[in-house]
Amino acid sequence: MSEETKQFKLVIPLEMKRWLAIQAAKNMRSQNAEILIAIRERMERIEREEKEKGEATA
């Protein structure tokens, strides 16, 4: 893996953990990969919104 990584403990409600397990199985990914994809999608959405907001005020 070319990126640096950092391991940390994540505490989530059981309901969310169950949902995560189901989604990961449906998508044939690990639960870790499912979390990373969700975070990446949110990061990209927020960056896009901030860029659009900046363009609107320019």
C-alpha positions, 0 to 999 in steps of 0.5 A: 500500500502506497499511502500511509495508514493509521490504525485506531479503535472505532466505537459504534452502536451495535445497530450500525455495526450490523448494518455495516456488516450487511453492506460489506457483505452485499458489496463483497468488501471488508467492513474496513473498506466499506467505512473508508469508501463512506468517508471518502464519498463524504469528503468528496461531497463536502469538497465539491459543495465548498468549491461550488459555494466558493464559485457562487460567491466569486 
